[in-house]
Amino acid sequence: MRDVASVGISVIKMEKVLLLLAGVSVLYALDNGLGRTPPMGWNSWERFRCNVDCDNDPENCIGEKLYMQMADRMAADGYKDAGYEYVNVDDCWMAKERGPDGKLQADPKRFPSGMKALGDYIHSKGLKFGIYEDFGTQTCGGFPGSKFFMETDAQTFADWGVDLLKLDGCYSNIEDMTSGYPIMEFFLNKTGRPILYSCSWPAYFVAYKKIPDYKAIAKSCNIWRNYDDIQDSWDSVTEIVNYYAKNKGNFFEVAGPGSFNDPDMLIIGNFGLSRDQQRAQMAMWAIMAAPLLMSADLRKMDPYSKSILLNKDVIAINQDPMGQPGSIILDMNQIQIWFRPVMPKGSAAFAVLYTGSYGTPEKLSLKCETLGMVGPGGYNVTEVFDGRYVGMFKSADNINITVNPSGVFLGKAVYLGN
């Protein structure tokens, strides 16, 4: 058994880190009343991409039928009741040209009823309607972008009943984004309709190896993408987690109610992750206070994947009302330990992530203070996915944890002190 406590971490230093994380007050959040906890929902992109071939693939193409069926499944299969509420239309929904009035229009063959009717259908299921556009002259898929049309597009989206706008950044200059993305925020607010604002602004800065101004981003955006698109693989998940662990630009420090980092979609229920890896992604997105935006075929969801996505205790950590994202506090030889302050006051959620792919589970003996349990009182510790009670511990105690290859131990430590 590996004794991680022997690494020699300074307890005083650890306490300072944990107290800082627990005491951060968010001063920069966009104040439009939305996104007080990370938004939850479904997005088409990772699973269905830009499939516009409705003649040969009518069940999987980007068209109104796909989104109506996903709304049906979200309402009927427990996702809405668990908190998933946004049905997000991503790229490639548009006609190739704007209308004679300069307004965006849906592809008439794939969306014959129009976007207002689609939004009405989604709303009839008790869900919310999300849509995609781009800050540049074209979307990433080559459809009309919002450059020079932001006011018109914001009002069009409001007229259609849109509840979330994802604004990408293809075919644009990053020099324009610092002023341009807040302009769209202004026009969205001007419509009078509450529209949650998802920005890709920082991801393009990062692509050009520039550090974004996260304080400014948090003032204008409810959620923001920091890094590359996720792919359907464990390598992609760990690459994103490792990027977030570095926290370049201190983006965790400005996140909180109203404004959250977005490491991209959940790929649980697709093709590329094992059972343990699906748990690991769900756990890490919960610890990071990330939006939970599924991107899988809900019509074909297997029971195990569905149980991960609907796990109420993991969702509760993600949706913790403090809204304080977690951070990595130990990174050692393919073992990462992440900590997040949660309610009730003084409590902690922690993830022990084993990114390695060796064939044997890793057995660890960890000091409880290393996992964020630094208060003078005791803690009741539970393994979150299975709801298994682990025991009562004090900060000076050791806790024994076993983690499977490319797996995670997600724990919640409820503080018993005053």
TITI-812690 format. One line per field, with one value per residue (C-alpha): x negated, y, z; residue in one letter; residue number from 1. Coordinates in Angstrom, 3 decimals. Example, Ala and Ser with C-alpha at 12.3 -4.5 7.8 and 13.67 -1.06 7.14 Angstrom:
xx: [-12.300 / -13.670];
yy: [-4.500 / -1.060];
zz: [7.800 / 7.140];
r: [a / s];
k: [1 / 2];
END
This chain:
xx: [0.000 / -1.401 / -1.583 / -0.909 / -1.184 / -4.929 / -5.262 / -6.053 / -3.389 / -3.499 / -0.302 / -0.512 / -0.869 / 2.010 / 4.257 / 3.497 / 4.401 / 7.640 / 8.697 / 8.035 / 10.177 / 12.946 / 12.912 / 12.789 / 15.502 / 16.405 / 16.236 / 16.398 / 19.492 / 21.917 / 25.019 / 27.933 / 29.510 / 28.659 / 26.272 / 26.194 / 25.093 / 23.476 / 26.062 / 27.160 / 28.534 / 27.763 / 25.792 / 25.644 / 22.074 / 19.775 / 22.083 / 23.739 / 21.310 / 22.279 / 24.239 / 26.580 / 27.384 / 31.014 / 31.703 / 29.410 / 29.244 / 32.568 / 32.265 / 28.936 / 28.782 / 28.941 / 32.636 / 35.699 / 36.573 / 33.315 / 33.834 / 37.484 / 36.617 / 33.884 / 36.328 / 38.769 / 36.137 / 34.986 / 38.533 / 39.536 / 36.370 / 35.586 / 33.001 / 35.223 / 36.144 / 32.439 / 31.752 / 30.816 / 32.862 / 31.196 / 31.611 / 28.831 / 28.791 / 25.161 / 23.562 / 24.985 / 28.644 / 28.771 / 29.471 / 26.355 / 27.611 / 29.446 / 32.950 / 33.760 / 34.266 / 30.749 / 32.043 / 30.782 / 32.969 / 32.974 / 32.290 / 35.830 / 35.449 / 34.024 / 36.039 / 39.304 / 41.245 / 38.685 / 36.733 / 39.565 / 41.676 / 38.765 / 38.281 / 41.991 / 41.833 / 38.834 / 40.564 / 43.711 / 41.626 / 40.628 / 37.138 / 35.076 / 33.919 / 30.255 / 28.766 / 25.354 / 23.816 / 20.332 / 18.633 / 16.928 / 18.081 / 18.907 / 19.559 / 16.952 / 19.150 / 19.257 / 22.706 / 23.475 / 21.740 / 22.867 / 20.161 / 21.928 / 25.282 / 25.053 / 27.975 / 30.187 / 29.219 / 29.718 / 33.246 / 33.953 / 32.926 / 35.120 / 38.065 / 37.556 / 37.624 / 33.949 / 32.730 / 29.002 / 26.601 / 23.305 / 21.111 / 18.119 / 15.079 / 14.188 / 13.412 / 12.600 / 9.593 / 8.834 / 7.955 / 11.663 / 12.967 / 12.171 / 14.563 / 16.821 / 18.045 / 19.243 / 21.134 / 23.176 / 23.797 / 25.127 / 27.471 / 28.690 / 29.546 / 31.182 / 33.759 / 35.181 / 35.211 / 33.025 / 30.483 / 27.601 / 24.402 / 21.767 / 18.512 / 15.668 / 13.560 / 10.808 / 10.362 / 9.168 / 6.705 / 5.324 / 5.022 / 2.718 / 0.785 / 2.105 / 3.440 / 7.062 / 8.324 / 10.574 / 11.833 / 13.241 / 14.607 / 16.433 / 18.078 / 19.618 / 20.141 / 22.107 / 19.897 / 16.767 / 14.694 / 11.002 / 9.576 / 9.959 / 13.121 / 13.505 / 13.254 / 14.675 / 11.595 / 9.957 / 6.895 / 9.060 / 10.641 / 7.269 / 5.780 / 8.562 / 8.254 / 4.494 / 4.976 / 7.415 / 4.996 / 2.469 / 5.057 / 3.123 / 4.478 / 6.159 / 9.525 / 10.790 / 10.431 / 13.065 / 15.577 / 18.646 / 22.415 / 23.244 / 19.952 / 18.352 / 15.494 / 16.644 / 14.297 / 16.766 / 19.373 / 19.909 / 19.126 / 20.633 / 22.801 / 20.836 / 18.134 / 14.746 / 14.873 / 14.839 / 17.144 / 14.470 / 13.559 / 17.195 / 17.258 / 14.015 / 15.300 / 18.515 / 16.576 / 14.086 / 16.795 / 18.574 / 15.415 / 14.594 / 18.131 / 18.405 / 21.574 / 23.060 / 23.947 / 24.476 / 23.628 / 24.744 / 27.684 / 30.286 / 32.421 / 29.770 / 28.357 / 27.229 / 28.405 / 24.945 / 24.131 / 27.577 / 27.054 / 23.838 / 25.506 / 28.480 / 26.566 / 28.208 / 25.348 / 22.736 / 25.069 / 25.518 / 21.763 / 21.743 / 24.743 / 23.511 / 25.024 / 21.677 / 20.625 / 16.968 / 14.995 / 12.388 / 8.694 / 5.910 / 3.959 / 1.636 / 0.243 / -2.087 / -2.926 / 0.477 / 2.370 / 4.225 / 6.111 / 8.702 / 10.626 / 13.803 / 15.505 / 19.199 / 22.145 / 22.760 / 20.147 / 16.725 / 17.442 / 15.427 / 15.811 / 12.632 / 11.584 / 8.646 / 8.018 / 5.730 / 4.875 / 2.609 / 3.596 / 1.690 / 3.675 / 3.793 / 5.821 / 3.792 / 4.071 / 3.429 / 3.141 / 3.947 / 3.827 / 7.316 / 5.909 / 4.490 / 8.086 / 9.289 / 10.361 / 8.491 / 11.103 / 10.730 / 13.948 / 14.552 / 15.895 / 18.321 / 16.905 / 19.010 / 18.056 / 20.417 / 21.238 / 22.414 / 23.440 / 21.143 / 20.306 / 16.539 / 16.278 / 15.710 / 12.285 / 10.279 / 7.838 / 4.814 / 6.196 / 5.306 / 7.940 / 7.364 / 8.616 / 8.435 / 8.646 / 8.988 / 6.808 / 8.131 / 10.682 / 11.628 / 12.611 / 15.126 / 15.664 / 17.737 / 16.604 / 19.388 / 18.003 / 19.247 / 17.770 / 19.364];
yy: [0.000 / 3.366 / 5.775 / 9.105 / 10.836 / 10.222 / 12.667 / 15.319 / 17.908 / 20.738 / 20.663 / 24.408 / 24.986 / 22.591 / 24.377 / 27.712 / 26.327 / 24.773 / 27.792 / 30.002 / 27.779 / 27.715 / 31.458 / 32.760 / 35.312 / 35.771 / 39.428 / 39.149 / 37.067 / 38.134 / 39.354 / 38.418 / 36.107 / 32.967 / 30.080 / 30.311 / 26.684 / 25.017 / 24.571 / 21.049 / 19.734 / 18.102 / 19.261 / 17.671 / 18.431 / 15.721 / 12.875 / 14.119 / 16.794 / 18.454 / 15.604 / 17.367 / 14.305 / 13.825 / 11.949 / 9.039 / 9.315 / 10.769 / 9.435 / 11.117 / 14.274 / 17.813 / 18.515 / 19.270 / 15.589 / 14.891 / 17.686 / 16.877 / 13.257 / 14.253 / 16.551 / 13.637 / 11.407 / 14.055 / 14.569 / 10.882 / 9.163 / 11.097 / 13.555 / 16.622 / 15.533 / 15.153 / 18.752 / 18.467 / 21.232 / 22.701 / 21.117 / 22.775 / 22.972 / 23.244 / 24.186 / 23.454 / 24.219 / 27.243 / 27.882 / 28.860 / 32.419 / 34.934 / 35.930 / 39.043 / 40.940 / 40.032 / 37.630 / 34.113 / 31.321 / 27.594 / 25.164 / 24.759 / 21.091 / 19.939 / 22.344 / 22.691 / 23.987 / 26.697 / 27.471 / 29.215 / 26.078 / 23.919 / 26.152 / 25.945 / 22.147 / 22.009 / 24.397 / 22.247 / 19.480 / 21.728 / 22.185 / 25.106 / 25.871 / 26.496 / 27.572 / 28.052 / 30.948 / 32.279 / 35.578 / 35.585 / 35.906 / 32.180 / 29.381 / 26.630 / 24.584 / 27.357 / 28.836 / 32.557 / 34.091 / 36.992 / 39.514 / 42.797 / 41.225 / 40.822 / 43.055 / 41.514 / 37.980 / 38.611 / 39.867 / 36.980 / 34.487 / 36.218 / 36.179 / 32.440 / 31.824 / 30.913 / 30.368 / 29.773 / 31.065 / 29.330 / 31.799 / 30.190 / 32.001 / 30.634 / 32.992 / 35.916 / 37.731 / 37.170 / 40.878 / 41.620 / 39.219 / 41.266 / 43.989 / 41.896 / 39.222 / 41.849 / 43.558 / 40.398 / 40.242 / 43.817 / 42.983 / 39.788 / 41.727 / 44.465 / 41.971 / 41.599 / 37.818 / 35.838 / 34.084 / 32.204 / 33.195 / 30.571 / 32.041 / 30.402 / 33.565 / 32.179 / 28.927 / 30.878 / 32.887 / 29.632 / 28.189 / 31.117 / 30.560 / 33.764 / 34.091 / 35.317 / 38.063 / 35.837 / 38.686 / 40.375 / 37.087 / 36.350 / 39.780 / 39.040 / 35.262 / 32.739 / 29.875 / 29.846 / 27.288 / 27.309 / 24.569 / 22.295 / 20.389 / 17.121 / 13.923 / 10.485 / 9.117 / 8.790 / 10.594 / 13.612 / 13.587 / 13.398 / 16.079 / 18.459 / 17.527 / 18.066 / 21.469 / 22.461 / 21.229 / 23.832 / 26.631 / 28.968 / 32.468 / 31.594 / 30.875 / 28.935 / 32.024 / 33.994 / 31.146 / 30.873 / 31.473 / 33.119 / 32.304 / 28.873 / 27.294 / 24.842 / 21.904 / 20.785 / 18.070 / 14.811 / 11.916 / 9.333 / 6.874 / 7.069 / 4.703 / 5.691 / 5.352 / 2.281 / 2.094 / 3.404 / 6.178 / 7.273 / 7.525 / 9.459 / 12.067 / 12.561 / 12.895 / 15.400 / 17.548 / 17.565 / 18.568 / 21.317 / 22.781 / 22.272 / 22.457 / 18.984 / 18.957 / 15.440 / 14.655 / 11.101 / 9.452 / 9.424 / 7.089 / 4.387 / 5.056 / 1.914 / 1.481 / 1.817 / 5.081 / 6.404 / 5.563 / 7.608 / 10.612 / 10.448 / 9.827 / 12.342 / 12.498 / 13.281 / 15.871 / 17.398 / 17.990 / 19.573 / 21.732 / 22.683 / 26.122 / 27.618 / 27.292 / 27.113 / 25.019 / 22.571 / 22.545 / 20.011 / 19.800 / 16.872 / 15.473 / 12.519 / 9.746 / 9.438 / 10.050 / 13.346 / 14.562 / 17.289 / 19.107 / 21.169 / 22.952 / 22.038 / 22.476 / 21.947 / 24.500 / 22.996 / 19.912 / 18.713 / 16.728 / 15.100 / 13.039 / 10.663 / 10.189 / 7.453 / 8.335 / 5.316 / 2.256 / -0.429 / -3.606 / -3.461 / -1.099 / 1.376 / 1.030 / 4.269 / 5.348 / 9.047 / 11.566 / 13.001 / 16.518 / 15.832 / 15.343 / 18.677 / 17.509 / 20.128 / 21.202 / 20.326 / 18.302 / 14.908 / 13.987 / 11.352 / 10.079 / 8.486 / 7.089 / 9.081 / 6.891 / 3.907 / 5.811 / 3.576 / 4.835 / 4.693 / 5.847 / 8.732 / 10.363 / 13.170 / 15.272 / 13.427 / 10.000 / 7.973 / 6.693 / 3.669 / 4.040 / 1.734 / 3.261 / 1.274 / 1.988 / 5.071 / 5.336 / 7.568 / 7.519 / 10.312 / 11.042 / 13.444 / 14.363 / 15.942 / 18.067 / 17.218 / 20.260 / 23.580];
zz: [0.000 / -1.004 / 1.937 / 0.274 / 3.633 / 3.475 / 0.563 / 3.129 / 2.356 / 4.849 / 6.918 / 7.460 / 3.715 / 3.008 / 5.498 / 3.848 / 0.430 / 1.646 / 3.668 / 0.665 / -1.530 / 1.052 / 1.560 / -1.991 / -2.719 / -6.356 / -7.334 / -11.090 / -11.887 / -14.602 / -12.791 / -15.058 / -12.501 / -14.480 / -13.918 / -10.134 / -10.252 / -13.281 / -16.052 / -16.923 / -20.168 / -23.499 / -26.543 / -29.970 / -31.016 / -29.645 / -30.610 / -33.815 / -35.079 / -38.384 / -39.920 / -42.356 / -44.486 / -43.575 / -46.805 / -45.960 / -42.167 / -41.012 / -37.453 / -36.698 / -38.800 / -37.427 / -37.802 / -35.708 / -35.334 / -33.473 / -30.954 / -30.409 / -29.711 / -27.267 / -25.490 / -25.294 / -23.734 / -21.272 / -20.048 / -19.957 / -18.759 / -15.593 / -16.886 / -16.445 / -12.929 / -12.109 / -13.182 / -16.851 / -18.481 / -21.589 / -25.035 / -26.997 / -30.787 / -31.895 / -35.225 / -38.691 / -37.976 / -40.286 / -43.906 / -45.818 / -46.286 / -44.138 / -45.122 / -47.178 / -43.901 / -42.738 / -40.095 / -39.503 / -40.766 / -40.136 / -42.941 / -44.331 / -45.207 / -41.883 / -39.700 / -41.667 / -38.652 / -37.871 / -34.708 / -32.868 / -33.186 / -32.036 / -29.006 / -28.233 / -28.390 / -26.043 / -23.648 / -23.712 / -22.150 / -19.264 / -20.726 / -22.008 / -25.541 / -26.348 / -29.681 / -31.299 / -33.172 / -33.850 / -33.110 / -36.525 / -40.099 / -40.278 / -37.829 / -37.569 / -39.916 / -42.516 / -41.809 / -41.306 / -38.287 / -36.110 / -36.999 / -37.918 / -36.962 / -33.189 / -32.260 / -34.931 / -33.897 / -30.187 / -30.838 / -33.216 / -30.549 / -27.977 / -30.410 / -30.882 / -27.119 / -26.796 / -23.216 / -23.862 / -26.498 / -27.187 / -29.088 / -30.792 / -32.199 / -35.637 / -38.520 / -36.201 / -34.782 / -31.114 / -30.880 / -31.427 / -28.790 / -25.698 / -26.847 / -29.067 / -26.659 / -24.124 / -26.961 / -27.513 / -23.760 / -23.952 / -26.824 / -25.148 / -21.993 / -24.077 / -25.381 / -21.888 / -22.196 / -19.749 / -22.017 / -20.426 / -22.236 / -23.106 / -24.465 / -26.371 / -26.037 / -23.741 / -25.696 / -28.717 / -26.636 / -25.240 / -28.751 / -29.569 / -26.301 / -24.737 / -21.191 / -21.239 / -18.943 / -16.854 / -14.675 / -17.774 / -19.098 / -15.842 / -16.001 / -19.402 / -19.594 / -17.549 / -18.716 / -20.824 / -22.674 / -21.744 / -23.919 / -26.941 / -27.857 / -26.028 / -28.085 / -27.343 / -25.574 / -22.176 / -23.529 / -24.286 / -20.816 / -19.060 / -21.308 / -20.272 / -16.583 / -16.713 / -18.331 / -15.602 / -12.959 / -14.153 / -13.820 / -16.118 / -15.715 / -12.392 / -13.982 / -10.964 / -8.797 / -10.739 / -11.045 / -8.872 / -8.916 / -12.232 / -13.981 / -14.418 / -16.336 / -19.004 / -19.731 / -22.436 / -22.763 / -20.939 / -23.274 / -20.926 / -22.848 / -26.093 / -27.338 / -25.949 / -22.139 / -19.921 / -16.921 / -14.565 / -16.979 / -17.182 / -13.401 / -13.501 / -15.941 / -13.967 / -10.727 / -12.099 / -13.697 / -10.325 / -8.451 / -10.979 / -10.788 / -14.544 / -16.636 / -17.048 / -20.737 / -22.003 / -25.617 / -26.238 / -27.967 / -25.199 / -27.316 / -26.933 / -23.464 / -21.653 / -18.048 / -16.476 / -18.242 / -17.399 / -13.727 / -13.733 / -15.340 / -12.960 / -9.737 / -7.413 / -4.929 / -7.585 / -9.104 / -5.644 / -5.420 / -8.873 / -7.948 / -4.483 / -3.739 / -2.701 / -6.333 / -5.344 / -7.872 / -6.642 / -7.398 / -7.418 / -4.168 / -4.921 / -8.176 / -7.802 / -10.246 / -11.971 / -8.738 / -8.513 / -5.459 / -5.931 / -3.211 / -3.313 / -0.375 / -0.156 / 2.136 / 4.996 / 6.053 / 6.673 / 4.554 / 1.583 / -1.593 / -2.817 / -5.810 / -5.946 / -9.651 / -10.954 / -14.532 / -15.061 / -17.058 / -15.184 / -14.647 / -10.854 / -8.666 / -6.625 / -2.830 / -0.989 / 2.624 / 2.761 / 5.561 / 5.931 / 6.010 / 2.534 / 1.348 / 2.707 / 6.150 / 8.167 / 10.727 / 14.426 / 14.449 / 12.902 / 9.473 / 8.259 / 4.958 / 2.223 / -1.186 / -3.369 / -6.376 / -4.342 / -1.209 / 0.855 / 4.344 / 4.857 / 8.469 / 10.850 / 10.706 / 12.268 / 10.266 / 11.685 / 10.767 / 7.703 / 5.325 / 3.083 / -0.485 / -3.499 / -6.981 / -10.191 / -13.238 / -15.066 / -12.280 / -9.401 / -5.756 / -5.155 / -1.491 / 0.558 / 4.046 / 6.101 / 8.904 / 12.392 / 14.139 / 14.885];
r: [m / r / d / v / a / s / v / g / i / s / v / i / k / m / e / k / v / l / l / l / l / a / g / v / s / v / l / y / a / l / d / n / g / l / g / r / t / p / p / m / g / w / n / s / w / e / r / f / r / c / n / v / d / c / d / n / d / p / e / n / c / i / g / e / k / l / y / m / q / m / a / d / r / m / a / a / d / g / y / k / d / a / g / y / e / y / v / n / v / d / d / c / w / m / a / k / e / r / g / p / d / g / k / l / q / a / d / p / k / r / f / p / s / g / m / k / a / l / g / d / y / i / h / s / k / g / l / k / f / g / i / y / e / d / f / g / t / q / t / c / g / g / f / p / g / s / k / f / f / m / e / t / d / a / q / t / f / a / d / w / g / v / d / l / l / k / l / d / g / c / y / s / n / i / e / d / m / t / s / g / y / p / i / m / e / f / f / l / n / k / t / g / r / p / i / l / y / s / c / s / w / p / a / y / f / v / a / y / k / k / i / p / d / y / k / a / i / a / k / s / c / n / i / w / r / n / y / d / d / i / q / d / s / w / d / s / v / t / e / i / v / n / y / y / a / k / n / k / g / n / f / f / e / v / a / g / p / g / s / f / n / d / p / d / m / l / i / i / g / n / f / g / l / s / r / d / q / q / r / a / q / m / a / m / w / a / i / m / a / a / p / l / l / m / s / a / d / l / r / k / m / d / p / y / s / k / s / i / l / l / n / k / d / v / i / a / i / n / q / d / p / m / g / q / p / g / s / i / i / l / d / m / n / q / i / q / i / w / f / r / p / v / m / p / k / g / s / a / a / f / a / v / l / y / t / g / s / y / g / t / p / e / k / l / s / l / k / c / e / t / l / g / m / v / g / p / g / g / y / n / v / t / e / v / f / d / g / r / y / v / g / m / f / k / s / a / d / n / i / n / i / t / v / n / p / s / g / v / f / l / g / k / a / v / y / l / g / n];
k: [1 / 2 / 3 / 4 / 5 / 6 / 7 / 8 / 9 / 10 / 11 / 12 / 13 / 14 / 15 / 16 / 17 / 18 / 19 / 20 / 21 / 22 / 23 / 24 / 25 / 26 / 27 / 28 / 29 / 30 / 31 / 32 / 33 / 34 / 35 / 36 / 37 / 38 / 39 / 40 / 41 / 42 / 43 / 44 / 45 / 46 / 47 / 48 / 49 / 50 / 51 / 52 / 53 / 54 / 55 / 56 / 57 / 58 / 59 / 60 / 61 / 62 / 63 / 64 / 65 / 66 / 67 / 68 / 69 / 70 / 71 / 72 / 73 / 74 / 75 / 76 / 77 / 78 / 79 / 80 / 81 / 82 / 83 / 84 / 85 / 86 / 87 / 88 / 89 / 90 / 91 / 92 / 93 / 94 / 95 / 96 / 97 / 98 / 99 / 100 / 101 / 102 / 103 / 104 / 105 / 106 / 107 / 108 / 109 / 110 / 111 / 112 / 113 / 114 / 115 / 116 / 117 / 118 / 119 / 120 / 121 / 122 / 123 / 124 / 125 / 126 / 127 / 128 / 129 / 130 / 131 / 132 / 133 / 134 / 135 / 136 / 137 / 138 / 139 / 140 / 141 / 142 / 143 / 144 / 145 / 146 / 147 / 148 / 149 / 150 / 151 / 152 / 153 / 154 / 155 / 156 / 157 / 158 / 159 / 160 / 161 / 162 / 163 / 164 / 165 / 166 / 167 / 168 / 169 / 170 / 171 / 172 / 173 / 174 / 175 / 176 / 177 / 178 / 179 / 180 / 181 / 182 / 183 / 184 / 185 / 186 / 187 / 188 / 189 / 190 / 191 / 192 / 193 / 194 / 195 / 196 / 197 / 198 / 199 / 200 / 201 / 202 / 203 / 204 / 205 / 206 / 207 / 208 / 209 / 210 / 211 / 212 / 213 / 214 / 215 / 216 / 217 / 218 / 219 / 220 / 221 / 222 / 223 / 224 / 225 / 226 / 227 / 228 / 229 / 230 / 231 / 232 / 233 / 234 / 235 / 236 / 237 / 238 / 239 / 240 / 241 / 242 / 243 / 244 / 245 / 246 / 247 / 248 / 249 / 250 / 251 / 252 / 253 / 254 / 255 / 256 / 257 / 258 / 259 / 260 / 261 / 262 / 263 / 264 / 265 / 266 / 267 / 268 / 269 / 270 / 271 / 272 / 273 / 274 / 275 / 276 / 277 / 278 / 279 / 280 / 281 / 282 / 283 / 284 / 285 / 286 / 287 / 288 / 289 / 290 / 291 / 292 / 293 / 294 / 295 / 296 / 297 / 298 / 299 / 300 / 301 / 302 / 303 / 304 / 305 / 306 / 307 / 308 / 309 / 310 / 311 / 312 / 313 / 314 / 315 / 316 / 317 / 318 / 319 / 320 / 321 / 322 / 323 / 324 / 325 / 326 / 327 / 328 / 329 / 330 / 331 / 332 / 333 / 334 / 335 / 336 / 337 / 338 / 339 / 340 / 341 / 342 / 343 / 344 / 345 / 346 / 347 / 348 / 349 / 350 / 351 / 352 / 353 / 354 / 355 / 356 / 357 / 358 / 359 / 360 / 361 / 362 / 363 / 364 / 365 / 366 / 367 / 368 / 369 / 370 / 371 / 372 / 373 / 374 / 375 / 376 / 377 / 378 / 379 / 380 / 381 / 382 / 383 / 384 / 385 / 386 / 387 / 388 / 389 / 390 / 391 / 392 / 393 / 394 / 395 / 396 / 397 / 398 / 399 / 400 / 401 / 402 / 403 / 404 / 405 / 406 / 407 / 408 / 409 / 410 / 411 / 412 / 413 / 414 / 415 / 416 / 417 / 418];
END
